[in-house]
Amino acid sequence: MLLIFPPVAKPSEPPAGIARLAATLHDAGLPCRVLDGNCEGLLWLMEQPQGADDNWSRRAVNSRERHLATLREPRSYRSPDRYGRAVSDLNRLLAIAGQGVGAMVGLADYQQQGLSPLRSADLLRAAEHPEQNPFFPWFSKRLPQLLDGVRMVGFSLNYLSQALCTFAMMGYVRQQFPGVTMALGGGLVTSWMKRPGWHTPFGGLVDHLVAGPGEAALLALAGAHEQRPRHVLPAYGFLPLHDYLAPGLILPYNASSGCWWNNCSFCPERAEGNPYRQLPVRQVLADLRSLTATERPLLIHLLDNAITPALLQGLADNPPGAPWYGFARFGAELEEPAFCVALRASGCVMLKLGLESGDQGVLERLQKGIELGSASRILMNLKRAGIAVYLYLLFGTPAETETEARRTLEFIVRHGEAIGFLNLAIFNMPIWGDEAAGMATEPFYGGDLSLYTGFHHPRGWDRKQVRRFLDQEFKKESAVATILRNDPPIFTSNHAPFFT
């Protein structure tokens, strides 16, 4: 079997999903090959720009190797200007390389003229004409090398930015290797398959669609004698660990899937009905210690939607042996200053926290389970302990108006010194959620694969007004602007720990 992680996603760390799948297959005695087509493909595409006709493009072409080295050197992250120029120029190389086929390629995004990843007909068009994809010269040479003797190919499709390239690669495989079985899974595929009334539009191309964790499904498709996967360590050794754009190995690890809180209104996880599955804390800690000893990561990235209080306590009591970061909730445990100090001593360099709003009424209507006084104490505790905070805010929910949005602004200004980074998002209504049924809705993104719906805000606080407030008022507040300038361009939270 060949497992492929396609372009385009941020090439800062190895893909955790296919590392787990590869480990499961090998544990069952089923040999497999692994291709991080995202990292390999992006690095290949950066070498392609020719005929640069402006100073910026010529500089980017001439400085390519130096910029790649910059993003792989720890000292570069002490110079935001140097780092920013490297990211900007490398992104420019990709943009130039895609122009010839009408594609806009970046380090974290992919768009192609006339095609939408939200329309199944466009995805099938991408599969029918793989030669129109800017990565085609690369994968049309690379895939035949890897497909010799392979009976099945599994593609991991997690983000919209991967969709068109995934289908172009699948189309090539179907045209050139018609006898190969193709399976398609990953986070985005899972979301598609959770839509009510789902019927696959890809039947002529894809042999098997897989929703949720793919280990058991792949064992069954591969004809394994034992089809109940055992717990095994992710197999990162199959991946190009020295090629990623980071100052050392960032090791991604899932302790759970789904969300343990699972109460927030309008949450996609809740709307999709994804079950919460977790590994025992003792097992997680043993895994992390083992992986740290063998892989020597510079940083551990915990991928959970929210790290449980029990795991936070376990990490504080049993440090994993490398710096780490991940998503957590504003929980009671973080109100204890000594606990935050213990987390920092365990290696915690940054926590991503979803506050969403600085208005208590909005938080209650969204069922966030957060009390603003508690959030205030937690931010100060983390600041004093030396743990950076990457704070997430959500504007334009049905529970909010401009009045409440201004209270969020006031909260951020009051706590600016305790907030290292900010993520500002405008609310999208999940198309299948229970809450959408009580709203007047309208098309949001055109396409049969859209995951969100437009809606008429019950109090008139529409997206245009929200965007104007953010651009003309929120972002211009000096305290907010100072925080926003800290955010690493394009790589955002994936590189933010290196700037703490």
C-alpha positions as CSV (number, residue, x, y, z in Angstrom):
1,M,0.0,0.0,0.0
2,L,1.1,3.6,-0.7
3,L,-0.1,6.3,1.7
4,I,0.0,9.9,0.4
5,F,-0.4,13.3,2.1
6,P,-1.1,15.6,-0.9
7,P,-0.4,19.4,-1.3
8,V,-1.1,22.0,-0.1
9,A,-0.8,22.4,3.7
10,K,1.7,24.2,5.9
11,P,5.0,22.2,5.5
12,S,6.2,22.7,9.0
13,E,5.8,19.2,10.5
14,P,5.2,15.6,9.4
15,P,1.5,14.6,8.9
16,A,0.4,12.7,11.9
17,G,-2.4,10.8,10.2
18,I,-0.3,8.8,7.7
19,A,2.4,8.2,10.4
20,R,-0.3,6.4,12.5
21,L,-1.6,4.5,9.5
22,A,1.8,3.4,8.4
23,A,2.6,2.2,11.9
24,T,-0.6,0.2,12.1
25,L,0.0,-1.5,8.7
26,H,3.5,-2.5,9.6
27,D,2.4,-3.8,12.9
28,A,0.0,-6.1,11.1
29,G,2.8,-7.3,8.8
30,L,1.6,-5.3,5.8
31,P,4.4,-3.4,4.1
32,C,3.6,0.1,2.9
33,R,5.2,3.2,1.4
34,V,4.6,6.7,2.5
35,L,4.8,9.9,0.5
36,D,4.5,13.4,2.1
37,G,3.6,14.9,-1.3
38,N,2.9,18.2,0.4
39,C,6.4,18.8,1.6
40,E,8.1,17.2,-1.3
41,G,5.9,18.8,-3.9
42,L,6.2,22.3,-2.5
43,L,10.0,22.1,-2.3
44,W,10.0,20.9,-5.9
45,L,7.7,23.7,-7.1
46,M,9.9,26.3,-5.4
47,E,12.7,25.3,-7.8
48,Q,10.6,25.9,-10.9
49,P,10.1,29.7,-11.3
50,Q,11.8,30.9,-14.5
51,G,11.8,34.3,-16.1
52,A,11.1,36.4,-13.0
53,D,10.5,39.9,-14.3
54,D,10.4,42.0,-11.2
55,N,12.8,42.8,-8.4
56,W,10.8,40.9,-5.7
57,S,10.6,37.7,-7.9
58,R,14.3,37.9,-8.9
59,R,15.3,38.3,-5.2
60,A,13.1,35.3,-4.2
61,V,14.6,33.1,-7.0
62,N,18.2,34.1,-6.1
63,S,17.7,33.6,-2.3
64,R,15.8,30.3,-2.3
65,E,18.4,28.2,-0.6
66,R,19.3,30.8,1.9
67,H,15.6,31.3,2.8
68,L,15.0,27.6,3.2
69,A,18.1,27.5,5.5
70,T,16.7,30.5,7.4
71,L,13.5,28.7,8.3
72,R,15.5,25.7,9.5
73,E,17.8,27.7,11.8
74,P,16.7,28.4,15.4
75,R,18.5,31.7,15.5
76,S,16.3,33.1,12.6
77,Y,13.3,33.1,15.0
78,R,15.0,35.8,17.0
79,S,14.8,38.1,14.0
80,P,11.2,38.6,12.9
81,D,12.2,40.7,9.9
82,R,14.6,38.0,8.6
83,Y,12.1,35.3,9.2
84,G,9.3,37.3,7.5
85,R,11.3,38.0,4.4
86,A,12.2,34.3,4.0
87,V,8.5,33.3,4.3
88,S,7.4,36.0,2.0
89,D,10.0,35.2,-0.7
90,L,9.3,31.4,-0.6
91,N,5.6,32.1,-0.9
92,R,6.4,34.3,-3.9
93,L,8.3,31.4,-5.6
94,L,5.2,29.2,-5.3
95,A,3.0,32.0,-6.6
96,I,5.2,32.4,-9.7
97,A,5.4,28.7,-10.4
98,G,1.7,28.3,-10.4
99,Q,0.9,31.2,-12.7
100,G,1.4,29.3,-16.0
101,V,-1.6,27.0,-15.3
102,G,-3.8,29.6,-13.6
103,A,-3.1,28.4,-10.1
104,M,-2.4,30.4,-7.0
105,V,-0.1,28.3,-4.9
106,G,1.2,29.3,-1.4
107,L,2.8,27.7,1.6
108,A,-0.7,27.3,3.1
109,D,-3.2,27.7,0.3
110,Y,-4.1,26.5,-3.2
111,Q,-6.6,27.9,-5.6
112,Q,-7.0,27.2,-9.3
113,Q,-8.8,29.4,-11.8
114,G,-12.3,28.1,-12.7
115,L,-12.2,25.3,-10.2
116,S,-13.7,25.2,-6.7
117,P,-12.9,22.5,-4.0
118,L,-16.5,22.9,-2.9
119,R,-18.0,21.5,-6.1
120,S,-17.7,17.8,-6.8
121,A,-17.9,18.5,-10.6
122,D,-14.8,20.7,-10.4
123,L,-12.9,18.1,-8.3
124,L,-13.8,15.5,-11.0
125,R,-12.6,17.9,-13.7
126,A,-9.3,18.2,-11.8
127,A,-9.1,14.4,-11.9
128,E,-9.9,14.3,-15.6
129,H,-7.1,16.8,-16.5
130,P,-4.3,16.2,-14.0
131,E,-1.9,17.7,-16.5
132,Q,-3.4,21.1,-15.7
133,N,-2.2,21.0,-12.1
134,P,1.1,22.8,-11.4
135,F,2.5,19.7,-9.5
136,F,1.8,17.4,-12.5
137,P,5.4,17.3,-13.8
138,W,6.5,16.3,-10.3
139,F,3.9,13.7,-9.5
140,S,3.8,12.2,-13.0
141,K,7.4,11.2,-12.5
142,R,7.3,10.5,-8.7
143,L,4.2,8.3,-8.5
144,P,5.4,5.6,-11.1
145,Q,8.5,5.1,-8.9
146,L,6.4,4.5,-5.9
147,L,3.5,2.5,-7.4
148,D,5.6,-0.4,-8.7
149,G,4.1,-3.5,-7.0
150,V,1.5,-1.4,-5.1
151,R,-2.1,-2.7,-5.1
152,M,-3.8,0.1,-3.1
153,V,-3.2,3.8,-2.7
154,G,-4.6,5.8,0.3
155,F,-5.0,9.6,0.1
156,S,-5.3,11.7,3.3
157,L,-7.4,14.7,2.5
158,N,-7.8,17.0,5.5
159,Y,-8.1,20.6,4.2
160,L,-9.8,22.4,1.4
161,S,-6.4,23.6,0.2
162,Q,-5.5,20.0,-0.6
163,A,-8.7,19.0,-2.4
164,L,-7.9,20.0,-6.0
165,C,-4.4,18.6,-5.9
166,T,-5.6,15.3,-4.3
167,F,-8.1,14.8,-7.1
168,A,-5.5,15.6,-9.8
169,M,-3.2,13.0,-8.3
170,M,-6.0,10.5,-8.1
171,G,-7.0,11.2,-11.7
172,Y,-3.4,10.5,-12.8
173,V,-3.3,7.2,-10.9
174,R,-6.6,6.1,-12.3
175,Q,-5.5,6.9,-15.9
176,Q,-2.1,5.4,-15.7
177,F,-2.6,2.6,-13.2
178,P,-6.2,1.5,-13.7
179,G,-5.8,-1.7,-11.7
180,V,-4.8,0.1,-8.5
181,T,-7.5,0.4,-5.8
182,M,-7.9,3.9,-4.3
183,A,-9.1,4.9,-0.9
184,L,-9.8,8.4,0.3
185,G,-10.0,9.5,3.9
186,G,-9.0,12.3,6.2
187,G,-10.7,15.1,8.1
188,L,-12.3,16.9,5.2
189,V,-13.7,13.6,3.8
190,T,-15.1,12.8,7.2
191,S,-16.9,16.1,7.3
192,W,-18.3,15.5,3.8
193,M,-19.6,12.0,4.7
194,K,-21.3,13.3,7.9
195,R,-23.5,15.6,5.8
196,P,-27.2,14.4,6.0
197,G,-28.2,12.4,3.0
198,W,-24.6,12.0,1.8
199,H,-24.2,10.1,-1.5
200,T,-20.7,9.9,-2.9
201,P,-20.3,11.8,-6.2
202,F,-16.9,10.2,-6.7
203,G,-17.9,6.6,-7.5
204,G,-16.2,6.4,-10.8
205,L,-12.9,7.5,-9.4
206,V,-12.6,6.5,-5.8
207,D,-13.1,2.9,-4.7
208,H,-13.4,3.4,-1.0
209,L,-14.2,6.5,1.2
210,V,-13.2,6.3,4.8
211,A,-14.8,8.4,7.6
212,G,-13.1,9.0,10.9
213,P,-9.9,7.1,12.1
214,G,-8.7,5.0,9.2
215,E,-6.7,2.3,10.9
216,A,-9.4,-0.4,11.1
217,A,-10.7,0.4,7.6
218,L,-7.3,0.1,6.0
219,L,-6.6,-3.2,7.7
220,A,-9.9,-4.5,6.4
221,L,-9.2,-3.2,2.9
222,A,-5.7,-4.7,2.9
223,G,-7.1,-8.1,4.0
224,A,-5.3,-8.3,7.3
225,H,-5.9,-11.4,9.4
226,E,-6.5,-9.3,12.5
227,Q,-8.6,-6.3,11.7
228,R,-8.7,-4.7,15.1
229,P,-5.7,-2.4,15.3
230,R,-3.5,-2.4,18.3
231,H,-2.1,0.7,19.8
232,V,1.3,1.4,18.3
233,L,3.6,4.4,18.2
234,P,3.3,6.6,15.0
235,A,5.9,5.8,12.5
236,Y,7.6,9.1,11.7
237,G,10.8,7.4,10.3
238,F,9.1,6.9,6.9
239,L,8.8,10.7,6.4
240,P,11.5,13.3,5.4
241,L,12.0,14.7,8.9
242,H,14.9,17.0,7.9
243,D,13.0,18.7,5.0
244,Y,10.2,20.5,6.9
245,L,10.3,24.3,7.3
246,A,11.0,24.5,11.0
247,P,14.1,25.0,13.1
248,G,14.0,21.3,14.2
249,L,11.5,18.4,14.3
250,I,8.0,19.4,15.4
251,L,6.5,16.1,16.5
252,P,2.7,16.0,16.1
253,Y,0.8,13.6,18.4
254,N,-2.9,12.9,19.0
255,A,-4.0,11.8,22.5
256,S,-7.7,11.9,21.4
257,S,-10.1,12.6,18.6
258,G,-13.3,14.6,19.0
259,C,-13.8,17.0,21.8
260,W,-14.2,16.1,25.5
261,W,-16.2,19.3,26.2
262,N,-18.6,18.9,23.2
263,N,-21.1,21.5,24.5
264,C,-20.4,24.6,22.5
265,S,-23.2,25.8,20.3
266,F,-22.5,25.8,16.5
267,C,-19.4,23.6,16.9
268,P,-18.7,21.5,13.7
269,E,-17.5,18.6,15.9
270,R,-20.8,18.5,17.7
271,A,-22.8,19.1,14.5
272,E,-21.1,16.1,12.8
273,G,-21.7,13.9,15.8
274,N,-18.0,12.9,16.0
275,P,-17.5,10.7,19.1
276,Y,-14.9,11.5,21.6
277,R,-12.1,8.9,21.8
278,Q,-9.1,9.2,24.1
279,L,-6.0,7.2,25.0
280,P,-5.4,6.6,28.7
281,V,-3.2,9.3,30.2
282,R,-0.6,6.7,31.2
283,Q,-0.3,5.5,27.6
284,V,0.0,9.0,26.2
285,L,2.8,9.8,28.6
286,A,4.7,6.6,27.8
287,D,4.3,7.3,24.1
288,L,5.6,10.8,24.4
289,R,8.6,9.7,26.4
290,S,9.4,7.0,23.9
291,L,9.0,9.3,20.9
292,T,11.1,12.0,22.5
293,A,13.9,9.5,23.2
294,T,13.9,8.1,19.6
295,E,13.1,11.1,17.5
296,R,14.6,13.9,19.5
297,P,12.0,16.6,18.6
298,L,12.6,20.2,19.2
299,L,8.9,20.7,19.9
300,I,5.9,18.4,20.6
301,H,2.6,19.5,19.0
302,L,-0.4,18.0,20.8
303,L,-3.2,18.0,18.2
304,D,-6.2,17.4,20.4
305,N,-9.2,19.7,20.1
306,A,-8.7,20.3,23.8
307,I,-6.2,18.7,26.1
308,T,-8.1,17.2,29.0
309,P,-7.4,18.4,32.6
310,A,-6.2,14.9,33.4
311,L,-3.6,14.9,30.7
312,L,-2.5,18.4,31.7
313,Q,-2.0,17.1,35.2
314,G,-0.1,14.1,33.8
315,L,2.2,16.2,31.8
316,A,2.9,18.4,34.8
317,D,3.7,15.4,36.9
318,N,5.6,13.5,34.2
319,P,7.3,15.9,31.7
320,P,7.6,14.4,28.2
321,G,11.2,15.4,27.7
322,A,10.8,18.2,25.1
323,P,9.0,21.5,24.9
324,W,5.3,21.2,24.0
325,Y,2.2,23.1,23.1
326,G,-1.5,22.5,22.2
327,F,-5.1,23.6,22.6
328,A,-6.6,23.7,26.1
329,R,-9.7,25.1,27.7
330,F,-10.1,27.9,30.3
331,G,-10.4,25.3,33.0
332,A,-10.3,25.5,36.8
333,E,-6.9,23.8,37.0
334,L,-5.3,26.8,35.3
335,E,-6.7,29.1,38.0
336,E,-4.0,27.6,40.3
337,P,-0.8,29.6,39.9
338,A,1.4,26.7,41.1
339,F,-0.2,24.4,38.5
340,C,0.7,26.8,35.7
341,V,4.3,27.0,37.0
342,A,4.4,23.2,37.0
343,L,3.1,23.1,33.4
344,R,5.9,25.5,32.4
345,A,8.5,23.3,34.2
346,S,7.1,20.3,32.2
347,G,8.0,22.0,28.9
348,C,4.8,23.9,28.1
349,V,5.8,26.9,26.1
350,M,2.4,27.9,24.7
351,L,-1.3,27.1,25.1
352,K,-3.9,27.9,22.5
353,L,-7.1,29.0,24.2
354,G,-10.5,29.6,22.6
355,L,-12.2,32.5,24.4
356,E,-14.4,33.5,21.4
357,S,-15.9,36.5,23.2
358,G,-15.2,39.0,26.0
359,D,-18.9,39.3,26.8
360,Q,-20.3,37.0,29.5
361,G,-23.7,36.8,28.0
362,V,-22.4,35.7,24.6
363,L,-20.3,33.0,26.3
364,E,-23.3,31.7,28.1
365,R,-25.5,31.6,25.0
366,L,-22.7,29.8,23.2
367,Q,-22.4,27.3,26.1
368,K,-18.7,27.8,26.3
369,G,-18.5,27.0,30.0
370,I,-16.2,30.0,30.5
371,E,-16.5,32.7,33.2
372,L,-14.7,35.9,32.3
373,G,-13.3,36.4,35.8
374,S,-11.8,33.0,35.6
375,A,-10.4,33.6,32.2
376,S,-8.8,36.8,33.4
377,R,-7.0,35.0,36.3
378,I,-5.9,32.2,34.0
379,L,-4.3,34.7,31.5
380,M,-2.4,36.3,34.3
381,N,-1.3,33.0,35.8
382,L,0.0,31.8,32.4
383,K,1.8,35.1,31.9
384,R,3.6,34.9,35.3
385,A,4.5,31.3,34.7
386,G,6.1,32.1,31.3
387,I,3.6,30.3,29.1
388,A,2.6,32.2,26.0
389,V,-1.1,32.4,25.1
390,Y,-2.4,32.1,21.5
391,L,-6.0,33.4,22.0
392,Y,-8.8,32.6,19.6
393,L,-11.8,35.0,19.1
394,L,-14.9,34.5,17.1
395,F,-17.0,37.4,15.8
396,G,-20.5,37.5,14.3
397,T,-22.1,34.6,16.1
398,P,-25.9,34.7,16.5
399,A,-25.3,35.5,20.2
400,E,-23.3,38.7,19.4
401,T,-24.0,42.3,18.3
402,E,-21.6,45.2,17.9
403,T,-22.1,46.1,21.5
404,E,-20.8,42.7,22.7
405,A,-18.0,42.8,20.1
406,R,-16.8,46.1,21.7
407,R,-16.8,44.3,25.1
408,T,-14.5,41.8,23.6
409,L,-12.2,44.6,22.4
410,E,-12.2,46.1,25.9
411,F,-11.3,42.7,27.4
412,I,-8.3,42.3,25.0
413,V,-7.1,45.8,25.8
414,R,-7.2,45.1,29.5
415,H,-5.3,41.8,29.2
416,G,-3.0,42.7,26.3
417,E,0.2,42.1,28.2
418,A,-0.9,38.5,28.9
419,I,-1.8,37.6,25.3
420,G,1.0,36.7,23.0
421,F,-0.9,36.0,19.8
422,L,-4.4,36.5,18.5
423,N,-6.5,34.6,16.0
424,L,-9.6,36.6,14.7
425,A,-12.2,34.6,12.9
426,I,-15.7,35.4,11.5
427,F,-18.3,32.9,12.4
428,N,-19.4,30.3,9.8
429,M,-22.7,28.4,10.4
430,P,-22.3,24.6,10.0
431,I,-24.8,23.6,7.4
432,W,-26.0,20.5,9.2
433,G,-26.1,21.7,12.8
434,D,-29.3,21.7,14.9
435,E,-29.0,25.5,15.4
436,A,-29.1,26.1,11.6
437,A,-32.6,24.6,11.5
438,G,-34.0,27.5,13.5
439,M,-32.4,30.2,11.3
440,A,-33.3,31.8,8.0
441,T,-30.4,30.5,5.9
442,E,-29.1,31.2,2.4
443,P,-26.3,29.8,0.2
444,F,-22.8,30.7,1.6
445,Y,-20.3,29.0,-0.7
446,G,-21.6,27.8,-4.0
447,G,-21.1,24.1,-4.3
448,D,-22.6,20.7,-3.3
449,L,-19.7,20.1,-0.9
450,S,-20.0,23.3,1.2
451,L,-19.8,22.6,4.9
452,Y,-21.3,26.0,5.9
453,T,-24.5,28.0,5.2
454,G,-25.2,31.7,5.2
455,F,-27.8,33.0,7.6
456,H,-29.7,36.1,8.4
457,H,-28.3,37.3,11.8
458,P,-31.2,37.6,14.2
459,R,-30.0,41.0,15.3
460,G,-28.7,42.3,12.0
461,W,-25.0,41.9,12.8
462,D,-24.0,40.6,9.4
463,R,-20.6,39.6,8.0
464,K,-20.1,42.9,6.2
465,Q,-20.6,44.8,9.4
466,V,-18.4,42.4,11.4
467,R,-15.6,42.7,8.9
468,R,-15.9,46.5,8.9
469,F,-15.7,46.6,12.7
470,L,-12.6,44.3,12.7
471,D,-10.8,46.3,10.1
472,Q,-11.7,49.8,11.1
473,E,-11.9,49.6,14.8
474,F,-10.7,46.3,16.4
475,K,-7.4,45.9,14.6
476,K,-6.6,49.6,14.8
477,E,-6.7,49.6,18.6
478,S,-3.0,50.0,19.6
479,A,-3.0,47.1,22.1
480,V,-4.5,44.8,19.6
481,A,-2.3,45.9,16.7
482,T,0.8,45.2,18.9
483,I,-0.4,41.6,19.5
484,L,-1.3,41.0,15.9
485,R,2.2,42.0,14.8
486,N,3.6,39.1,16.8
487,D,1.9,36.5,14.6
488,P,4.3,34.7,12.3
489,P,3.1,35.2,8.7
490,I,1.4,32.3,7.0
491,F,2.7,29.7,9.6
492,T,0.9,31.4,12.5
493,S,0.4,29.1,15.5
494,N,2.7,26.4,14.0
495,H,5.7,28.6,14.3
496,A,4.5,30.8,17.2
497,P,6.2,28.8,19.9
498,F,9.6,29.5,18.5
499,F,9.0,33.3,19.0
500,T,8.1,32.9,22.7
